[in-house]
Amino acid sequence: MIPRLAAWLLAGVAPIAGAALPPLPAGIVDPALGASVSGISSGGYMAVQLHFAHAQTFTQGVGVVAGGPLGCAEGEVAKALGRCMAHEQPIPVDTLVQRARSAAQRGELAPTAQVGAGRVYLFGGTRDETVRPGVMDDLRAFYRAFVPADRLRERRDVAAGHSFVTEDFGPTCAADSANFMNDCDVDLAGELLGHLVAGGQARLPRPRVDGTPAAQAFDQRAFVTGHGLAAEGRIFVPADCSRERPCGLHVALHGCRQSVGAIGSDFVDHAGFNRWAASNRLVVLYPQTDPSSPNNPRGCWDWWGHDDARYATRQGPQVRAVMAMVRRLQGAPADAPVAACTTASNWTHYWADRASTDGFGGVRAIGSGENLGWWWQTTTLREWPAGQFRRGSCD
């Protein structure tokens, strides 16, 4: 965004528009085949939120790498950093279980019986000092309140730090990794998918695909503006998946500082999901956060309320945005867009490039041209589509 002063100095100079991103394909996923979701770190917490909010969609279950129980932070960053990561205080697992049951009864989450029908895969490195092993212990206890023991599998014996481990990508297992990926000679993606997708078998059939193609970009702005999500998402589609022959679905969520905007395509192309997906007819959706968001400079998923107080429910904006992408892939009717929403003085809207002025104190919304009144008045503006602002209410 060009600041107002710079815009005045550069009057008459038009910005160069970037290439348009392709849309997310519709109808290439069969809902009857089920779906699964996984994530690492903040993406692990987000995967738990998606699982509990929409277990009727993620019928195959959830994989969590270095994450914790639903609602662990209770909307407080101090608790997120303390008990939910460093495990400095005990996590009140019994309380969180009861809150999840109550939220399900109110319709804010899926019925807990649907959660229990899926499978759960948990992974934590023995050297993880970011999300310490005690957090994973509490996550196991939390899920055991909902899921039978024979449907929950753990891998806790790998001497890895805070990373998504692979068979053949990243620095050695003991090394620090800038992209939070380490070569530990462990096919974590294969083990995770093997438990969730292959009916609880240890591993899926060995991939027979050489030179698996890269994941492709798509336009996330069709589903959300703002709310800490990027303009661009990524998706891997096997060659034989189409509207005529739809496939299954896995949603893979990166961690903090691990989005495409932060580390390029390392996670989406090298975590190991795609080569298994190519052999087993799975579409892999990689939603992306925005590391340039001022409220969330590390590009974390919202698991403590940095974007919205409803983050851990069906009404959480990021939950809704991801589910809108899932439903597009399934060919379902489009969800309402998850629009960025700001209530501020019209003067603030002007300086944030949401409004323009007539030079005499009157203000109009950029894009729609709606008259917002005088500069000192307060207005709520919704951004939909990107760059288009209209009066509205925050939903």
C-alpha positions as CSV (number, residue, x, y, z in Angstrom):
1,M,0.0,0.0,0.0
2,I,1.4,3.4,-0.9
3,P,1.2,5.9,2.0
4,R,-0.9,9.0,1.4
5,L,2.1,11.4,1.4
6,A,3.9,9.2,-1.1
7,A,0.7,9.1,-3.2
8,W,0.6,12.9,-3.3
9,L,4.3,13.1,-4.2
10,L,3.8,10.5,-6.9
11,A,0.5,11.8,-8.2
12,G,-0.3,10.4,-11.7
13,V,2.0,7.4,-11.3
14,A,-0.2,4.2,-11.5
15,P,0.9,1.0,-9.7
16,I,1.8,-2.0,-11.8
17,A,-0.9,-4.7,-11.2
18,G,0.3,-8.2,-10.4
19,A,-0.7,-11.2,-12.4
20,A,-4.2,-12.5,-11.6
21,L,-4.2,-15.6,-9.5
22,P,-6.3,-18.6,-10.8
23,P,-9.5,-19.6,-8.9
24,L,-9.7,-22.6,-6.7
25,P,-11.2,-25.4,-8.8
26,A,-14.8,-26.5,-7.9
27,G,-16.2,-30.0,-7.6
28,I,-12.9,-32.0,-7.8
29,V,-13.4,-33.4,-4.2
30,D,-16.1,-36.0,-3.4
31,P,-17.6,-35.4,0.1
32,A,-18.5,-39.1,0.3
33,L,-14.8,-40.0,0.4
34,G,-14.3,-38.0,3.6
35,A,-11.6,-35.5,4.5
36,S,-8.9,-35.0,7.0
37,V,-6.9,-32.1,8.4
38,S,-3.5,-31.7,9.9
39,G,-1.2,-28.9,11.1
40,I,2.0,-28.0,12.8
41,S,2.4,-25.6,15.8
42,S,-0.2,-22.8,15.3
43,G,-1.5,-24.9,12.4
44,G,-1.8,-27.8,14.8
45,Y,-4.0,-25.8,17.1
46,M,-6.0,-24.6,14.1
47,A,-6.4,-28.2,12.9
48,V,-7.9,-29.1,16.3
49,Q,-10.3,-26.1,16.0
50,L,-11.3,-27.2,12.5
51,H,-11.8,-30.8,13.6
52,F,-14.1,-29.9,16.5
53,A,-16.0,-27.3,14.5
54,H,-16.6,-29.4,11.5
55,A,-16.1,-33.1,12.4
56,Q,-18.9,-33.9,10.0
57,T,-16.6,-32.8,7.2
58,F,-13.3,-34.1,8.5
59,T,-14.7,-37.6,9.1
60,Q,-11.3,-39.2,8.7
61,G,-9.9,-37.2,11.6
62,V,-7.0,-34.9,12.5
63,G,-3.2,-35.0,12.7
64,V,-1.5,-32.6,15.1
65,V,2.3,-31.8,15.2
66,A,3.3,-29.8,18.2
67,G,-0.1,-28.5,19.2
68,G,-2.4,-28.5,22.2
69,P,-6.0,-28.8,23.3
70,L,-9.0,-26.8,22.0
71,G,-9.4,-23.5,23.8
72,C,-6.1,-23.8,25.6
73,A,-5.2,-20.1,25.5
74,E,-8.7,-19.0,26.6
75,G,-8.3,-15.9,24.5
76,E,-5.1,-14.7,26.3
77,V,-1.7,-14.4,24.7
78,A,0.0,-14.9,28.1
79,K,-1.7,-18.3,28.5
80,A,-0.8,-19.1,24.9
81,L,2.9,-18.5,25.4
82,G,2.9,-19.9,29.0
83,R,1.0,-23.1,29.6
84,C,0.1,-23.8,25.9
85,M,3.6,-23.7,24.6
86,A,6.2,-23.6,27.4
87,H,3.9,-25.6,29.7
88,E,4.9,-23.4,32.6
89,Q,1.5,-24.1,34.3
90,P,-0.8,-27.1,34.0
91,I,-3.4,-27.0,31.2
92,P,-6.9,-27.5,32.7
93,V,-7.7,-30.4,30.5
94,D,-10.9,-31.4,32.3
95,T,-12.2,-27.8,32.2
96,L,-11.5,-27.6,28.4
97,V,-13.2,-30.9,27.8
98,Q,-16.4,-29.7,29.5
99,R,-16.3,-26.4,27.6
100,A,-16.0,-28.2,24.3
101,R,-19.0,-30.4,25.2
102,S,-21.0,-27.3,26.2
103,A,-20.0,-25.5,23.0
104,A,-21.1,-28.5,21.0
105,Q,-24.5,-28.5,22.7
106,R,-24.9,-24.8,21.8
107,G,-24.1,-25.6,18.2
108,E,-20.8,-23.7,18.2
109,L,-19.0,-26.9,17.5
110,A,-19.8,-30.2,15.9
111,P,-21.5,-32.9,18.0
112,T,-18.8,-34.6,20.0
113,A,-19.9,-38.0,18.8
114,Q,-18.8,-37.0,15.3
115,V,-15.4,-36.0,16.7
116,G,-15.1,-39.5,18.3
117,A,-15.8,-41.2,15.0
118,G,-12.6,-39.9,13.4
119,R,-9.0,-40.8,14.0
120,V,-6.3,-38.8,15.7
121,Y,-2.5,-38.8,15.0
122,L,-0.2,-36.9,17.3
123,F,3.5,-36.1,16.8
124,G,6.0,-34.3,19.1
125,G,9.7,-34.2,18.9
126,T,11.6,-35.1,22.1
127,R,13.8,-31.9,21.7
128,D,10.9,-29.5,21.1
129,E,11.5,-26.5,23.3
130,T,8.8,-24.3,21.6
131,V,5.8,-26.5,22.2
132,R,7.1,-28.7,25.0
133,P,6.2,-32.4,25.4
134,G,3.9,-31.8,28.3
135,V,1.6,-29.9,26.0
136,M,1.3,-32.9,23.8
137,D,0.6,-35.1,26.8
138,D,-2.3,-32.8,27.6
139,L,-3.5,-32.9,24.0
140,R,-3.6,-36.7,24.2
141,A,-5.6,-36.6,27.5
142,F,-7.9,-34.1,25.9
143,Y,-8.6,-36.2,22.8
144,R,-9.0,-39.4,24.9
145,A,-12.1,-37.8,26.4
146,F,-13.7,-38.0,23.0
147,V,-11.9,-40.6,20.9
148,P,-11.5,-44.3,21.6
149,A,-7.9,-45.4,22.4
150,D,-7.6,-47.6,19.3
151,R,-8.3,-44.6,17.0
152,L,-5.5,-42.5,18.5
153,R,-1.9,-43.0,17.5
154,E,1.2,-41.2,18.7
155,R,4.8,-40.8,17.6
156,R,6.9,-39.3,20.4
157,D,10.3,-41.0,19.9
158,V,12.0,-38.8,17.3
159,A,14.9,-36.6,18.6
160,A,13.6,-33.5,16.7
161,G,13.0,-30.0,17.7
162,H,10.1,-27.8,16.7
163,S,9.7,-29.0,13.2
164,F,7.8,-31.0,10.6
165,V,10.2,-34.0,10.1
166,T,10.7,-35.6,6.7
167,E,12.6,-38.5,5.1
168,D,14.8,-36.4,2.9
169,F,14.3,-32.7,3.1
170,G,15.8,-30.1,5.4
171,P,18.9,-30.0,7.6
172,T,19.8,-33.0,9.9
173,C,17.4,-33.9,12.6
174,A,19.5,-32.3,15.4
175,A,20.1,-29.0,13.6
176,D,18.2,-25.8,14.0
177,S,16.0,-25.2,10.9
178,A,14.9,-21.8,9.6
179,N,11.9,-23.3,7.8
180,F,11.0,-25.7,10.7
181,M,11.6,-28.8,8.6
182,N,14.2,-31.4,9.4
183,D,15.5,-34.6,7.7
184,C,15.0,-37.1,10.4
185,D,14.6,-40.2,8.1
186,V,11.0,-40.3,9.2
187,D,8.1,-40.0,6.7
188,L,5.8,-38.1,9.0
189,A,3.3,-37.1,6.2
190,G,3.1,-40.8,5.2
191,E,2.5,-42.0,8.8
192,L,0.0,-39.3,9.4
193,L,-2.0,-40.0,6.3
194,G,-1.6,-43.7,6.7
195,H,-3.4,-43.6,10.1
196,L,-6.1,-41.1,9.0
197,V,-6.9,-41.9,5.4
198,A,-6.0,-45.6,5.0
199,G,-8.5,-46.9,7.6
200,G,-5.9,-46.9,10.4
201,Q,-3.2,-48.8,8.5
202,A,0.4,-47.9,9.5
203,R,1.3,-46.5,6.1
204,L,-0.3,-45.9,2.7
205,P,1.0,-47.9,-0.2
206,R,4.5,-46.8,-1.2
207,P,4.2,-44.0,-3.8
208,R,5.1,-44.9,-7.3
209,V,5.3,-41.4,-8.6
210,D,8.6,-39.9,-9.7
211,G,8.9,-36.2,-10.0
212,T,5.7,-35.2,-8.2
213,P,4.6,-31.8,-9.6
214,A,4.6,-28.7,-7.4
215,A,1.5,-27.4,-5.7
216,Q,-0.3,-24.6,-7.6
217,A,-1.3,-21.1,-6.5
218,F,-5.0,-20.0,-6.2
219,D,-6.8,-16.8,-5.2
220,Q,-7.8,-16.9,-1.5
221,R,-9.4,-13.5,-1.8
222,A,-12.5,-15.2,-3.3
223,F,-13.2,-16.5,0.3
224,V,-11.7,-13.9,2.7
225,T,-10.3,-10.4,2.9
226,G,-8.1,-9.6,5.9
227,H,-8.3,-11.7,9.0
228,G,-4.6,-12.6,8.8
229,L,-5.0,-14.6,5.6
230,A,-2.9,-14.1,2.5
231,A,-4.1,-13.3,-1.0
232,E,-2.6,-16.5,-2.3
233,G,-3.2,-20.1,-1.2
234,R,-1.7,-23.3,-2.6
235,I,-3.3,-26.6,-3.7
236,F,-2.0,-30.0,-5.0
237,V,-4.2,-31.8,-7.4
238,P,-3.3,-35.2,-8.7
239,A,-3.5,-35.6,-12.5
240,D,-6.4,-37.9,-12.3
241,C,-8.7,-35.8,-10.1
242,S,-11.4,-33.9,-11.9
243,R,-15.1,-33.0,-11.7
244,E,-15.9,-36.2,-13.6
245,R,-13.7,-38.3,-11.2
246,P,-13.4,-36.4,-7.9
247,C,-10.9,-37.3,-5.2
248,G,-10.5,-37.3,-1.4
249,L,-9.2,-34.3,0.5
250,H,-6.5,-33.5,3.0
251,V,-6.1,-29.9,4.5
252,A,-2.5,-29.2,5.6
253,L,-1.8,-26.2,7.7
254,H,1.6,-24.6,8.1
255,G,3.0,-23.2,11.3
256,C,4.1,-19.7,12.3
257,R,6.8,-18.3,10.0
258,Q,6.2,-21.2,7.7
259,S,3.8,-19.8,5.1
260,V,4.7,-19.4,1.4
261,G,5.2,-15.7,2.1
262,A,7.8,-16.6,4.7
263,I,9.7,-19.6,3.4
264,G,8.5,-20.0,-0.2
265,S,7.2,-23.4,-1.2
266,D,9.3,-25.5,1.2
267,F,6.4,-26.8,3.3
268,V,3.8,-27.1,0.5
269,D,6.2,-29.0,-1.8
270,H,8.5,-30.9,0.6
271,A,6.5,-31.8,3.7
272,G,5.8,-35.1,1.9
273,F,2.0,-34.9,1.5
274,N,2.0,-34.5,-2.2
275,R,3.8,-37.6,-3.3
276,W,1.4,-39.7,-1.2
277,A,-1.6,-37.8,-2.5
278,A,-0.5,-38.4,-6.1
279,S,-0.6,-42.2,-5.5
280,N,-3.8,-42.2,-3.5
281,R,-6.0,-39.7,-5.3
282,L,-6.0,-37.0,-2.6
283,V,-6.3,-33.3,-3.2
284,V,-4.2,-31.4,-0.7
285,L,-5.3,-27.9,0.3
286,Y,-2.7,-25.6,1.8
287,P,-4.4,-22.4,3.0
288,Q,-2.0,-19.6,3.7
289,T,-1.7,-16.9,6.4
290,D,-0.2,-13.4,5.8
291,P,3.1,-12.8,7.5
292,S,2.8,-9.1,6.8
293,S,-0.3,-8.7,9.0
294,P,0.5,-6.0,11.7
295,N,-1.4,-7.9,14.4
296,N,0.3,-11.2,13.5
297,P,3.8,-10.6,12.0
298,R,4.8,-14.2,12.3
299,G,1.9,-15.4,10.2
300,C,0.4,-17.6,12.9
301,W,-3.0,-19.1,12.7
302,D,-5.5,-17.7,15.2
303,W,-5.6,-19.9,18.2
304,W,-5.6,-17.3,21.0
305,G,-7.8,-14.6,19.6
306,H,-5.4,-12.2,17.9
307,D,-8.0,-11.9,15.0
308,D,-11.4,-12.6,16.6
309,A,-12.8,-13.8,19.9
310,R,-14.7,-16.6,18.2
311,Y,-11.5,-18.1,16.8
312,A,-12.2,-21.6,18.3
313,T,-15.8,-22.0,17.1
314,R,-17.6,-22.5,13.8
315,Q,-18.0,-18.7,13.7
316,G,-14.2,-18.0,13.8
317,P,-13.4,-16.0,10.6
318,Q,-10.4,-18.2,9.8
319,V,-12.4,-21.4,10.4
320,R,-15.1,-20.0,8.1
321,A,-12.6,-19.0,5.4
322,V,-11.0,-22.5,5.3
323,M,-14.4,-24.2,5.2
324,A,-15.4,-22.0,2.3
325,M,-12.4,-23.3,0.4
326,V,-13.3,-26.9,1.3
327,R,-16.9,-26.4,0.1
328,R,-15.7,-24.9,-3.2
329,L,-13.6,-28.0,-3.8
330,Q,-16.6,-30.2,-2.9
331,G,-18.8,-28.3,-5.4
332,A,-21.1,-27.2,-2.6
333,P,-23.1,-23.9,-2.6
334,A,-20.8,-20.9,-1.9
335,D,-20.5,-19.6,1.6
336,A,-20.9,-15.9,2.4
337,P,-17.5,-14.2,2.1
338,V,-15.5,-13.6,5.3
339,A,-14.9,-9.9,4.9
340,A,-12.4,-7.7,6.7
341,C,-14.4,-5.3,8.9
342,T,-13.2,-2.1,10.6
343,T,-15.0,0.4,12.7
344,A,-13.2,3.7,12.9
345,S,-13.4,7.4,12.3
346,N,-13.7,8.4,8.7
347,W,-10.4,10.3,9.1
348,T,-8.8,7.0,10.1
349,H,-10.4,5.2,7.1
350,Y,-9.0,7.9,4.9
351,W,-5.4,7.5,6.1
352,A,-5.7,3.7,5.9
353,D,-6.7,3.9,2.2
354,R,-10.3,2.8,2.9
355,A,-11.8,6.1,1.9
356,S,-11.2,9.3,0.0
357,T,-12.0,12.9,0.7
358,D,-13.6,15.6,-1.4
359,G,-11.3,18.2,0.1
360,F,-14.1,19.9,2.1
361,G,-14.5,17.4,4.9
362,G,-16.7,14.9,3.2
363,V,-15.6,11.3,2.9
364,R,-16.4,8.5,0.5
365,A,-15.6,4.8,0.6
366,I,-13.0,3.6,-1.9
367,G,-14.5,1.2,-4.4
368,S,-18.2,1.7,-3.7
369,G,-18.1,5.5,-3.6
370,E,-20.6,5.5,-0.7
371,N,-21.0,8.8,1.1
372,L,-19.7,8.2,4.7
373,G,-20.5,11.7,6.0
374,W,-17.9,14.0,7.6
375,W,-14.4,13.2,8.6
376,W,-15.1,13.2,12.3
377,Q,-17.9,10.7,12.1
378,T,-17.5,7.0,12.8
379,T,-18.3,4.3,10.2
380,T,-18.1,0.5,10.0
381,L,-16.6,-0.6,6.6
382,R,-16.5,-4.1,5.2
383,E,-13.9,-4.9,2.5
384,W,-15.4,-7.2,-0.2
385,P,-14.0,-7.9,-2.7
386,A,-10.4,-6.9,-2.0
387,G,-10.0,-3.2,-2.3
388,Q,-13.7,-2.5,-2.3
389,F,-15.2,-0.9,0.8
390,R,-18.9,-0.6,1.8
391,R,-20.8,0.3,4.9
392,G,-21.8,-2.8,6.8
393,S,-21.7,-4.6,10.1
394,C,-19.0,-6.9,11.5
395,D,-20.4,-10.5,11.5
